[in-house]
Amino acid sequence: MFLLDDIILAPVKGVAWLAQQIQKETNRQLFDSQIIKARLAELQEQLDSDLISEAEFRKAEEKLLERLQAARQREQAQKSSAKP
């Protein structure tokens, strides 16, 4: 009976595993301060090359700085919860 359950539930377990992997990668990209800093540098390069306007730069920069702040708060919370 357990083998049949495993066979029937395999697709559901596979989708659940895939969803977890997608969530992990999304969180990594959203909250990894190194990725955010690299994006800020790219944004500055775009402004310097006149690929984006000052207004576009400020808008994108504000969002990235908010993400960076959230990432740092998240890192601090993880460090705090890891300490005994």
PDB file of N, CA, C and O in Angstrom:
ATOM      1  N   MET A   1       0.816  -1.189   0.000  1.00  0.00           N
ATOM      2  CA  MET A   1       0.000   0.000   0.000  1.00  0.00           C
ATOM      3  C   MET A   1       0.865   1.259   0.000  1.00  0.00           C
ATOM      4  O   MET A   1       0.536   2.234  -0.676  1.00  0.00           O
ATOM      5  N   PHE A   2       1.962   1.249   0.749  1.00  0.00           N
ATOM      6  CA  PHE A   2       2.822   2.428   0.809  1.00  0.00           C
ATOM      7  C   PHE A   2       3.485   2.699  -0.535  1.00  0.00           C
ATOM      8  O   PHE A   2       3.673   3.856  -0.910  1.00  0.00           O
ATOM      9  N   LEU A   3       3.839   1.651  -1.259  1.00  0.00           N
ATOM     10  CA  LEU A   3       4.443   1.819  -2.569  1.00  0.00           C
ATOM     11  C   LEU A   3       3.464   2.495  -3.512  1.00  0.00           C
ATOM     12  O   LEU A   3       3.848   3.372  -4.286  1.00  0.00           O
ATOM     13  N   LEU A   4       2.217   2.097  -3.453  1.00  0.00           N
ATOM     14  CA  LEU A   4       1.193   2.713  -4.293  1.00  0.00           C
ATOM     15  C   LEU A   4       1.004   4.185  -3.921  1.00  0.00           C
ATOM     16  O   LEU A   4       0.858   5.039  -4.794  1.00  0.00           O
ATOM     17  N   ASP A   5       1.008   4.470  -2.627  1.00  0.00           N
ATOM     18  CA  ASP A   5       0.902   5.859  -2.171  1.00  0.00           C
ATOM     19  C   ASP A   5       2.074   6.688  -2.691  1.00  0.00           C
ATOM     20  O   ASP A   5       1.890   7.815  -3.152  1.00  0.00           O
ATOM     21  N   ASP A   6       3.273   6.128  -2.613  1.00  0.00           N
ATOM     22  CA  ASP A   6       4.457   6.833  -3.095  1.00  0.00           C
ATOM     23  C   ASP A   6       4.361   7.116  -4.591  1.00  0.00           C
ATOM     24  O   ASP A   6       4.731   8.197  -5.048  1.00  0.00           O
ATOM     25  N   ILE A   7       3.873   6.163  -5.336  1.00  0.00           N
ATOM     26  CA  ILE A   7       3.744   6.339  -6.785  1.00  0.00           C
ATOM     27  C   ILE A   7       2.702   7.406  -7.108  1.00  0.00           C
ATOM     28  O   ILE A   7       2.912   8.247  -7.982  1.00  0.00           O
ATOM     29  N   ILE A   8       1.600   7.365  -6.406  1.00  0.00           N
ATOM     30  CA  ILE A   8       0.528   8.328  -6.659  1.00  0.00           C
ATOM     31  C   ILE A   8       0.940   9.736  -6.233  1.00  0.00           C
ATOM     32  O   ILE A   8       0.617  10.711  -6.911  1.00  0.00           O
ATOM     33  N   LEU A   9       1.640   9.838  -5.128  1.00  0.00           N
ATOM     34  CA  LEU A   9       2.001  11.155  -4.594  1.00  0.00           C
ATOM     35  C   LEU A   9       3.299  11.723  -5.168  1.00  0.00           C
ATOM     36  O   LEU A   9       3.634  12.875  -4.895  1.00  0.00           O
ATOM     37  N   ALA A  10       4.026  10.950  -5.945  1.00  0.00           N
ATOM     38  CA  ALA A  10       5.305  11.410  -6.484  1.00  0.00           C
ATOM     39  C   ALA A  10       5.186  12.727  -7.260  1.00  0.00           C
ATOM     40  O   ALA A  10       5.993  13.631  -7.043  1.00  0.00           O
ATOM     41  N   PRO A  11       4.207  12.860  -8.153  1.00  0.00           N
ATOM     42  CA  PRO A  11       4.108  14.152  -8.866  1.00  0.00           C
ATOM     43  C   PRO A  11       3.841  15.332  -7.927  1.00  0.00           C
ATOM     44  O   PRO A  11       4.377  16.422  -8.127  1.00  0.00           O
ATOM     45  N   VAL A  12       3.022  15.114  -6.915  1.00  0.00           N
ATOM     46  CA  VAL A  12       2.717  16.183  -5.961  1.00  0.00           C
ATOM     47  C   VAL A  12       3.968  16.540  -5.171  1.00  0.00           C
ATOM     48  O   VAL A  12       4.258  17.719  -4.968  1.00  0.00           O
ATOM     49  N   LYS A  13       4.701  15.544  -4.730  1.00  0.00           N
ATOM     50  CA  LYS A  13       5.938  15.798  -3.989  1.00  0.00           C
ATOM     51  C   LYS A  13       6.965  16.504  -4.865  1.00  0.00           C
ATOM     52  O   LYS A  13       7.703  17.369  -4.393  1.00  0.00           O
ATOM     53  N   GLY A  14       7.010  16.135  -6.135  1.00  0.00           N
ATOM     54  CA  GLY A  14       7.937  16.776  -7.067  1.00  0.00           C
ATOM     55  C   GLY A  14       7.607  18.246  -7.264  1.00  0.00           C
ATOM     56  O   GLY A  14       8.504  19.089  -7.287  1.00  0.00           O
ATOM     57  N   VAL A  15       6.336  18.555  -7.405  1.00  0.00           N
ATOM     58  CA  VAL A  15       5.914  19.953  -7.567  1.00  0.00           C
ATOM     59  C   VAL A  15       6.194  20.739  -6.291  1.00  0.00           C
ATOM     60  O   VAL A  15       6.634  21.887  -6.356  1.00  0.00           O
ATOM     61  N   ALA A  16       5.944  20.136  -5.141  1.00  0.00           N
ATOM     62  CA  ALA A  16       6.210  20.813  -3.872  1.00  0.00           C
ATOM     63  C   ALA A  16       7.704  21.090  -3.723  1.00  0.00           C
ATOM     64  O   ALA A  16       8.089  22.175  -3.286  1.00  0.00           O
ATOM     65  N   TRP A  17       8.540  20.132  -4.078  1.00  0.00           N
ATOM     66  CA  TRP A  17       9.990  20.319  -4.002  1.00  0.00           C
ATOM     67  C   TRP A  17      10.425  21.445  -4.945  1.00  0.00           C
ATOM     68  O   TRP A  17      11.234  22.296  -4.576  1.00  0.00           O
ATOM     69  N   LEU A  18       9.882  21.439  -6.160  1.00  0.00           N
ATOM     70  CA  LEU A  18      10.221  22.472  -7.131  1.00  0.00           C
ATOM     71  C   LEU A  18       9.804  23.853  -6.618  1.00  0.00           C
ATOM     72  O   LEU A  18      10.548  24.821  -6.772  1.00  0.00           O
ATOM     73  N   ALA A  19       8.634  23.944  -6.019  1.00  0.00           N
ATOM     74  CA  ALA A  19       8.164  25.219  -5.461  1.00  0.00           C
ATOM     75  C   ALA A  19       9.107  25.699  -4.357  1.00  0.00           C
ATOM     76  O   ALA A  19       9.392  26.893  -4.267  1.00  0.00           O
ATOM     77  N   GLN A  20       9.587  24.792  -3.525  1.00  0.00           N
ATOM     78  CA  GLN A  20      10.529  25.172  -2.465  1.00  0.00           C
ATOM     79  C   GLN A  20      11.833  25.693  -3.064  1.00  0.00           C
ATOM     80  O   GLN A  20      12.390  26.676  -2.575  1.00  0.00           O
ATOM     81  N   GLN A  21      12.318  25.046  -4.111  1.00  0.00           N
ATOM     82  CA  GLN A  21      13.562  25.470  -4.744  1.00  0.00           C
ATOM     83  C   GLN A  21      13.411  26.855  -5.376  1.00  0.00           C
ATOM     84  O   GLN A  21      14.314  27.688  -5.294  1.00  0.00           O
ATOM     85  N   ILE A  22      12.273  27.085  -5.999  1.00  0.00           N
ATOM     86  CA  ILE A  22      12.010  28.394  -6.606  1.00  0.00           C
ATOM     87  C   ILE A  22      11.941  29.464  -5.523  1.00  0.00           C
ATOM     88  O   ILE A  22      12.479  30.559  -5.690  1.00  0.00           O
ATOM     89  N   GLN A  23      11.285  29.148  -4.425  1.00  0.00           N
ATOM     90  CA  GLN A  23      11.181  30.106  -3.319  1.00  0.00           C
ATOM     91  C   GLN A  23      12.557  30.418  -2.732  1.00  0.00           C
ATOM     92  O   GLN A  23      12.857  31.576  -2.441  1.00  0.00           O
ATOM     93  N   LYS A  24      13.392  29.399  -2.557  1.00  0.00           N
ATOM     94  CA  LYS A  24      14.741  29.621  -2.029  1.00  0.00           C
ATOM     95  C   LYS A  24      15.549  30.534  -2.940  1.00  0.00           C
ATOM     96  O   LYS A  24      16.209  31.461  -2.471  1.00  0.00           O
ATOM     97  N   GLU A  25      15.498  30.271  -4.244  1.00  0.00           N
ATOM     98  CA  GLU A  25      16.266  31.080  -5.196  1.00  0.00           C
ATOM     99  C   GLU A  25      15.725  32.502  -5.261  1.00  0.00           C
ATOM    100  O   GLU A  25      16.497  33.458  -5.345  1.00  0.00           O
ATOM    101  N   THR A  26      14.420  32.647  -5.222  1.00  0.00           N
ATOM    102  CA  THR A  26      13.807  33.983  -5.229  1.00  0.00           C
ATOM    103  C   THR A  26      14.249  34.764  -4.001  1.00  0.00           C
ATOM    104  O   THR A  26      14.642  35.926  -4.111  1.00  0.00           O
ATOM    105  N   ASN A  27      14.187  34.143  -2.848  1.00  0.00           N
ATOM    106  CA  ASN A  27      14.624  34.808  -1.618  1.00  0.00           C
ATOM    107  C   ASN A  27      16.107  35.152  -1.667  1.00  0.00           C
ATOM    108  O   ASN A  27      16.522  36.215  -1.206  1.00  0.00           O
ATOM    109  N   ARG A  28      16.892  34.257  -2.221  1.00  0.00           N
ATOM    110  CA  ARG A  28      18.328  34.524  -2.329  1.00  0.00           C
ATOM    111  C   ARG A  28      18.569  35.763  -3.190  1.00  0.00           C
ATOM    112  O   ARG A  28      19.369  36.627  -2.832  1.00  0.00           O
ATOM    113  N   GLN A  29      17.880  35.845  -4.319  1.00  0.00           N
ATOM    114  CA  GLN A  29      18.089  36.984  -5.204  1.00  0.00           C
ATOM    115  C   GLN A  29      17.510  38.273  -4.630  1.00  0.00           C
ATOM    116  O   GLN A  29      18.060  39.353  -4.848  1.00  0.00           O
ATOM    117  N   LEU A  30      16.417  38.165  -3.906  1.00  0.00           N
ATOM    118  CA  LEU A  30      15.810  39.357  -3.323  1.00  0.00           C
ATOM    119  C   LEU A  30      16.582  39.880  -2.125  1.00  0.00           C
ATOM    120  O   LEU A  30      16.655  41.090  -1.908  1.00  0.00           O
ATOM    121  N   PHE A  31      17.161  38.968  -1.341  1.00  0.00           N
ATOM    122  CA  PHE A  31      17.748  39.363  -0.068  1.00  0.00           C
ATOM    123  C   PHE A  31      19.254  39.167   0.035  1.00  0.00           C
ATOM    124  O   PHE A  31      19.813  39.310   1.122  1.00  0.00           O
ATOM    125  N   ASP A  32      19.919  38.848  -1.050  1.00  0.00           N
ATOM    126  CA  ASP A  32      21.373  38.711  -1.030  1.00  0.00           C
ATOM    127  C   ASP A  32      21.985  40.092  -1.240  1.00  0.00           C
ATOM    128  O   ASP A  32      21.858  40.677  -2.316  1.00  0.00           O
ATOM    129  N   SER A  33      22.641  40.605  -0.219  1.00  0.00           N
ATOM    130  CA  SER A  33      23.158  41.973  -0.288  1.00  0.00           C
ATOM    131  C   SER A  33      24.199  42.142  -1.402  1.00  0.00           C
ATOM    132  O   SER A  33      24.309  43.225  -1.975  1.00  0.00           O
ATOM    133  N   GLN A  34      24.950  41.103  -1.711  1.00  0.00           N
ATOM    134  CA  GLN A  34      25.944  41.199  -2.782  1.00  0.00           C
ATOM    135  C   GLN A  34      25.267  41.380  -4.143  1.00  0.00           C
ATOM    136  O   GLN A  34      25.742  42.147  -4.980  1.00  0.00           O
ATOM    137  N   ILE A  35      24.168  40.677  -4.358  1.00  0.00           N
ATOM    138  CA  ILE A  35      23.422  40.818  -5.613  1.00  0.00           C
ATOM    139  C   ILE A  35      22.827  42.214  -5.717  1.00  0.00           C
ATOM    140  O   ILE A  35      22.850  42.827  -6.785  1.00  0.00           O
ATOM    141  N   ILE A  36      22.300  42.710  -4.618  1.00  0.00           N
ATOM    142  CA  ILE A  36      21.700  44.040  -4.613  1.00  0.00           C
ATOM    143  C   ILE A  36      22.778  45.107  -4.872  1.00  0.00           C
ATOM    144  O   ILE A  36      22.552  46.050  -5.630  1.00  0.00           O
ATOM    145  N   LYS A  37      23.931  44.954  -4.248  1.00  0.00           N
ATOM    146  CA  LYS A  37      25.030  45.911  -4.465  1.00  0.00           C
ATOM    147  C   LYS A  37      25.494  45.883  -5.921  1.00  0.00           C
ATOM    148  O   LYS A  37      25.794  46.927  -6.500  1.00  0.00           O
ATOM    149  N   ALA A  38      25.551  44.697  -6.505  1.00  0.00           N
ATOM    150  CA  ALA A  38      25.942  44.586  -7.910  1.00  0.00           C
ATOM    151  C   ALA A  38      24.910  45.276  -8.803  1.00  0.00           C
ATOM    152  O   ALA A  38      25.265  45.938  -9.778  1.00  0.00           O
ATOM    153  N   ARG A  39      23.652  45.118  -8.466  1.00  0.00           N
ATOM    154  CA  ARG A  39      22.593  45.779  -9.240  1.00  0.00           C
ATOM    155  C   ARG A  39      22.687  47.298  -9.096  1.00  0.00           C
ATOM    156  O   ARG A  39      22.448  48.026 -10.060  1.00  0.00           O
ATOM    157  N   LEU A  40      23.030  47.780  -7.907  1.00  0.00           N
ATOM    158  CA  LEU A  40      23.228  49.220  -7.717  1.00  0.00           C
ATOM    159  C   LEU A  40      24.383  49.734  -8.586  1.00  0.00           C
ATOM    160  O   LEU A  40      24.296  50.813  -9.171  1.00  0.00           O
ATOM    161  N   ALA A  41      25.447  48.962  -8.662  1.00  0.00           N
ATOM    162  CA  ALA A  41      26.589  49.347  -9.499  1.00  0.00           C
ATOM    163  C   ALA A  41      26.190  49.376 -10.977  1.00  0.00           C
ATOM    164  O   ALA A  41      26.573  50.290 -11.708  1.00  0.00           O
ATOM    165  N   GLU A  42      25.426  48.380 -11.410  1.00  0.00           N
ATOM    166  CA  GLU A  42      24.945  48.348 -12.796  1.00  0.00           C
ATOM    167  C   GLU A  42      24.076  49.563 -13.086  1.00  0.00           C
ATOM    168  O   GLU A  42      24.170  50.174 -14.150  1.00  0.00           O
ATOM    169  N   LEU A  43      23.244  49.895 -12.134  1.00  0.00           N
ATOM    170  CA  LEU A  43      22.356  51.040 -12.280  1.00  0.00           C
ATOM    171  C   LEU A  43      23.160  52.329 -12.436  1.00  0.00           C
ATOM    172  O   LEU A  43      22.836  53.174 -13.269  1.00  0.00           O
ATOM    173  N   GLN A  44      24.201  52.471 -11.635  1.00  0.00           N
ATOM    174  CA  GLN A  44      25.071  53.650 -11.731  1.00  0.00           C
ATOM    175  C   GLN A  44      25.741  53.720 -13.096  1.00  0.00           C
ATOM    176  O   GLN A  44      25.853  54.795 -13.685  1.00  0.00           O
ATOM    177  N   GLU A  45      26.187  52.572 -13.597  1.00  0.00           N
ATOM    178  CA  GLU A  45      26.813  52.525 -14.921  1.00  0.00           C
ATOM    179  C   GLU A  45      25.827  52.946 -16.006  1.00  0.00           C
ATOM    180  O   GLU A  45      26.186  53.650 -16.950  1.00  0.00           O
ATOM    181  N   GLN A  46      24.578  52.505 -15.855  1.00  0.00           N
ATOM    182  CA  GLN A  46      23.555  52.889 -16.837  1.00  0.00           C
ATOM    183  C   GLN A  46      23.318  54.393 -16.816  1.00  0.00           C
ATOM    184  O   GLN A  46      23.142  55.018 -17.862  1.00  0.00           O
ATOM    185  N   LEU A  47      23.317  54.963 -15.627  1.00  0.00           N
ATOM    186  CA  LEU A  47      23.142  56.414 -15.514  1.00  0.00           C
ATOM    187  C   LEU A  47      24.340  57.138 -16.134  1.00  0.00           C
ATOM    188  O   LEU A  47      24.169  58.095 -16.889  1.00  0.00           O
ATOM    189  N   ASP A  48      25.532  56.687 -15.816  1.00  0.00           N
ATOM    190  CA  ASP A  48      26.742  57.309 -16.342  1.00  0.00           C
ATOM    191  C   ASP A  48      26.820  57.222 -17.867  1.00  0.00           C
ATOM    192  O   ASP A  48      27.391  58.099 -18.516  1.00  0.00           O
ATOM    193  N   SER A  49      26.248  56.169 -18.431  1.00  0.00           N
ATOM    194  CA  SER A  49      26.257  55.971 -19.885  1.00  0.00           C
ATOM    195  C   SER A  49      25.045  56.604 -20.560  1.00  0.00           C
ATOM    196  O   SER A  49      24.840  56.444 -21.763  1.00  0.00           O
ATOM    197  N   ASP A  50      24.260  57.311 -19.787  1.00  0.00           N
ATOM    198  CA  ASP A  50      23.035  57.955 -20.288  1.00  0.00           C
ATOM    199  C   ASP A  50      22.037  56.963 -20.875  1.00  0.00           C
ATOM    200  O   ASP A  50      21.283  57.296 -21.789  1.00  0.00           O
ATOM    201  N   LEU A  51      22.037  55.749 -20.344  1.00  0.00           N
ATOM    202  CA  LEU A  51      21.058  54.759 -20.780  1.00  0.00           C
ATOM    203  C   LEU A  51      19.731  54.922 -20.040  1.00  0.00           C
ATOM    204  O   LEU A  51      18.683  54.494 -20.522  1.00  0.00           O
ATOM    205  N   ILE A  52      19.792  55.544 -18.868  1.00  0.00           N
ATOM    206  CA  ILE A  52      18.589  55.837 -18.094  1.00  0.00           C
ATOM    207  C   ILE A  52      18.651  57.289 -17.622  1.00  0.00           C
ATOM    208  O   ILE A  52      19.722  57.887 -17.520  1.00  0.00           O
ATOM    209  N   SER A  53      17.480  57.828 -17.341  1.00  0.00           N
ATOM    210  CA  SER A  53      17.420  59.214 -16.867  1.00  0.00           C
ATOM    211  C   SER A  53      17.692  59.267 -15.364  1.00  0.00           C
ATOM    212  O   SER A  53      17.707  58.245 -14.677  1.00  0.00           O
ATOM    213  N   GLU A  54      17.902  60.463 -14.887  1.00  0.00           N
ATOM    214  CA  GLU A  54      18.120  60.670 -13.450  1.00  0.00           C
ATOM    215  C   GLU A  54      16.892  60.209 -12.655  1.00  0.00           C
ATOM    216  O   GLU A  54      17.024  59.608 -11.589  1.00  0.00           O
ATOM    217  N   ALA A  55      15.706  60.497 -13.183  1.00  0.00           N
ATOM    218  CA  ALA A  55      14.471  60.104 -12.502  1.00  0.00           C
ATOM    219  C   ALA A  55      14.349  58.577 -12.415  1.00  0.00           C
ATOM    220  O   ALA A  55      13.968  58.036 -11.377  1.00  0.00           O
ATOM    221  N   GLU A  56      14.676  57.892 -13.513  1.00  0.00           N
ATOM    222  CA  GLU A  56      14.642  56.428 -13.515  1.00  0.00           C
ATOM    223  C   GLU A  56      15.660  55.869 -12.531  1.00  0.00           C
ATOM    224  O   GLU A  56      15.394  54.906 -11.812  1.00  0.00           O
ATOM    225  N   PHE A  57      16.824  56.493 -12.518  1.00  0.00           N
ATOM    226  CA  PHE A  57      17.868  56.065 -11.599  1.00  0.00           C
ATOM    227  C   PHE A  57      17.407  56.199 -10.153  1.00  0.00           C
ATOM    228  O   PHE A  57      17.540  55.260  -9.368  1.00  0.00           O
ATOM    229  N   ARG A  58      16.869  57.353  -9.800  1.00  0.00           N
ATOM    230  CA  ARG A  58      16.431  57.587  -8.418  1.00  0.00           C
ATOM    231  C   ARG A  58      15.347  56.604  -8.000  1.00  0.00           C
ATOM    232  O   ARG A  58      15.366  56.089  -6.882  1.00  0.00           O
ATOM    233  N   LYS A  59      14.419  56.351  -8.882  1.00  0.00           N
ATOM    234  CA  LYS A  59      13.321  55.431  -8.577  1.00  0.00           C
ATOM    235  C   LYS A  59      13.852  54.007  -8.336  1.00  0.00           C
ATOM    236  O   LYS A  59      13.494  53.363  -7.350  1.00  0.00           O
ATOM    237  N   ALA A  60      14.705  53.531  -9.245  1.00  0.00           N
ATOM    238  CA  ALA A  60      15.271  52.187  -9.110  1.00  0.00           C
ATOM    239  C   ALA A  60      16.210  52.107  -7.910  1.00  0.00           C
ATOM    240  O   ALA A  60      16.226  51.107  -7.193  1.00  0.00           O
ATOM    241  N   GLU A  61      16.988  53.161  -7.697  1.00  0.00           N
ATOM    242  CA  GLU A  61      17.923  53.182  -6.577  1.00  0.00           C
ATOM    243  C   GLU A  61      17.167  53.093  -5.247  1.00  0.00           C
ATOM    244  O   GLU A  61      17.578  52.371  -4.339  1.00  0.00           O
ATOM    245  N   GLU A  62      16.079  53.819  -5.145  1.00  0.00           N
ATOM    246  CA  GLU A  62      15.292  53.802  -3.911  1.00  0.00           C
ATOM    247  C   GLU A  62      14.783  52.394  -3.599  1.00  0.00           C
ATOM    248  O   GLU A  62      14.850  51.937  -2.458  1.00  0.00           O
ATOM    249  N   LYS A  63      14.281  51.723  -4.616  1.00  0.00           N
ATOM    250  CA  LYS A  63      13.786  50.350  -4.420  1.00  0.00           C
ATOM    251  C   LYS A  63      14.919  49.416  -4.002  1.00  0.00           C
ATOM    252  O   LYS A  63      14.753  48.587  -3.108  1.00  0.00           O
ATOM    253  N   LEU A  64      16.072  49.558  -4.658  1.00  0.00           N
ATOM    254  CA  LEU A  64      17.205  48.692  -4.328  1.00  0.00           C
ATOM    255  C   LEU A  64      17.734  48.965  -2.921  1.00  0.00           C
ATOM    256  O   LEU A  64      18.113  48.037  -2.207  1.00  0.00           O
ATOM    257  N   LEU A  65      17.759  50.225  -2.527  1.00  0.00           N
ATOM    258  CA  LEU A  65      18.225  50.548  -1.175  1.00  0.00           C
ATOM    259  C   LEU A  65      17.256  50.014  -0.117  1.00  0.00           C
ATOM    260  O   LEU A  65      17.678  49.594   0.961  1.00  0.00           O
ATOM    261  N   GLU A  66      15.971  50.033  -0.424  1.00  0.00           N
ATOM    262  CA  GLU A  66      14.993  49.443   0.497  1.00  0.00           C
ATOM    263  C   GLU A  66      15.222  47.936   0.616  1.00  0.00           C
ATOM    264  O   GLU A  66      15.166  47.376   1.711  1.00  0.00           O
ATOM    265  N   ARG A  67      15.481  47.285  -0.526  1.00  0.00           N
ATOM    266  CA  ARG A  67      15.770  45.845  -0.498  1.00  0.00           C
ATOM    267  C   ARG A  67      17.041  45.548   0.275  1.00  0.00           C
ATOM    268  O   ARG A  67      17.116  44.563   1.008  1.00  0.00           O
ATOM    269  N   LEU A  68      18.045  46.408   0.106  1.00  0.00           N
ATOM    270  CA  LEU A  68      19.313  46.222   0.818  1.00  0.00           C
ATOM    271  C   LEU A  68      19.104  46.352   2.319  1.00  0.00           C
ATOM    272  O   LEU A  68      19.652  45.571   3.097  1.00  0.00           O
ATOM    273  N   GLN A  69      18.324  47.323   2.718  1.00  0.00           N
ATOM    274  CA  GLN A  69      18.024  47.490   4.140  1.00  0.00           C
ATOM    275  C   GLN A  69      17.273  46.270   4.678  1.00  0.00           C
ATOM    276  O   GLN A  69      17.577  45.779   5.765  1.00  0.00           O
ATOM    277  N   ALA A  70      16.298  45.787   3.920  1.00  0.00           N
ATOM    278  CA  ALA A  70      15.549  44.592   4.335  1.00  0.00           C
ATOM    279  C   ALA A  70      16.469  43.378   4.406  1.00  0.00           C
ATOM    280  O   ALA A  70      16.335  42.544   5.302  1.00  0.00           O
ATOM    281  N   ALA A  71      17.394  43.280   3.467  1.00  0.00           N
ATOM    282  CA  ALA A  71      18.337  42.161   3.461  1.00  0.00           C
ATOM    283  C   ALA A  71      19.221  42.189   4.697  1.00  0.00           C
ATOM    284  O   ALA A  71      19.472  41.158   5.321  1.00  0.00           O
ATOM    285  N   ARG A  72      19.688  43.381   5.042  1.00  0.00           N
ATOM    286  CA  ARG A  72      20.546  43.506   6.228  1.00  0.00           C
ATOM    287  C   ARG A  72      19.772  43.187   7.504  1.00  0.00           C
ATOM    288  O   ARG A  72      20.297  42.534   8.406  1.00  0.00           O
ATOM    289  N   GLN A  73      18.524  43.648   7.579  1.00  0.00           N
ATOM    290  CA  GLN A  73      17.697  43.333   8.747  1.00  0.00           C
ATOM    291  C   GLN A  73      17.452  41.829   8.843  1.00  0.00           C
ATOM    292  O   GLN A  73      17.470  41.249   9.929  1.00  0.00           O
ATOM    293  N   ARG A  74      17.225  41.220   7.695  1.00  0.00           N
ATOM    294  CA  ARG A  74      17.002  39.773   7.661  1.00  0.00           C
ATOM    295  C   ARG A  74      18.255  39.017   8.113  1.00  0.00           C
ATOM    296  O   ARG A  74      18.164  38.047   8.865  1.00  0.00           O
ATOM    297  N   GLU A  75      19.426  39.470   7.648  1.00  0.00           N
ATOM    298  CA  GLU A  75      20.687  38.844   8.052  1.00  0.00           C
ATOM    299  C   GLU A  75      20.893  38.973   9.555  1.00  0.00           C
ATOM    300  O   GLU A  75      21.316  38.023  10.212  1.00  0.00           O
ATOM    301  N   GLN A  76      20.595  40.151  10.096  1.00  0.00           N
ATOM    302  CA  GLN A  76      20.740  40.364  11.539  1.00  0.00           C
ATOM    303  C   GLN A  76      19.779  39.447  12.313  1.00  0.00           C
ATOM    304  O   GLN A  76      20.157  38.865  13.330  1.00  0.00           O
ATOM    305  N   ALA A  77      18.562  39.326  11.837  1.00  0.00           N
ATOM    306  CA  ALA A  77      17.582  38.473  12.509  1.00  0.00           C
ATOM    307  C   ALA A  77      18.024  37.018  12.473  1.00  0.00           C
ATOM    308  O   ALA A  77      17.849  36.295  13.454  1.00  0.00           O
ATOM    309  N   GLN A  78      18.594  36.580  11.359  1.00  0.00           N
ATOM    310  CA  GLN A  78      19.076  35.213  11.260  1.00  0.00           C
ATOM    311  C   GLN A  78      20.256  34.978  12.186  1.00  0.00           C
ATOM    312  O   GLN A  78      20.371  33.910  12.786  1.00  0.00           O
ATOM    313  N   LYS A  79      21.129  35.961  12.308  1.00  0.00           N
ATOM    314  CA  LYS A  79      22.275  35.838  13.213  1.00  0.00           C
ATOM    315  C   LYS A  79      21.803  35.796  14.654  1.00  0.00           C
ATOM    316  O   LYS A  79      22.323  35.026  15.460  1.00  0.00           O
ATOM    317  N   SER A  80      20.830  36.613  14.976  1.00  0.00           N
ATOM    318  CA  SER A  80      20.291  36.670  16.349  1.00  0.00           C
ATOM    319  C   SER A  80      19.610  35.360  16.725  1.00  0.00           C
ATOM    320  O   SER A  80      19.758  34.876  17.847  1.00  0.00           O
ATOM    321  N   SER A  81      18.862  34.790  15.782  1.00  0.00           N
ATOM    322  CA  SER A  81      18.150  33.553  16.079  1.00  0.00           C
ATOM    323  C   SER A  81      19.098  32.350  16.122  1.00  0.00           C
ATOM    324  O   SER A  81      18.782  31.326  16.727  1.00  0.00           O
ATOM    325  N   ALA A  82      20.252  32.480  15.482  1.00  0.00           N
ATOM    326  CA  ALA A  82      21.235  31.379  15.480  1.00  0.00           C
ATOM    327  C   ALA A  82      22.029  31.320  16.775  1.00  0.00           C
ATOM    328  O   ALA A  82      22.558  30.269  17.135  1.00  0.00           O
ATOM    329  N   LYS A  83      22.115  32.452  17.481  1.00  0.00           N
ATOM    330  CA  LYS A  83      22.864  32.482  18.742  1.00  0.00           C
ATOM    331  C   LYS A  83      22.046  31.827  19.844  1.00  0.00           C
ATOM    332  O   LYS A  83      20.841  32.059  19.943  1.00  0.00           O
ATOM    333  N   PRO A  84      22.700  31.000  20.683  1.00  0.00           N
ATOM    334  CA  PRO A  84      21.972  30.330  21.776  1.00  0.00           C
ATOM    335  C   PRO A  84      21.622  31.255  22.901  1.00  0.00           C
ATOM    336  O   PRO A  84      21.012  30.830  23.882  1.00  0.00           O
TER     337      PRO A  84
END
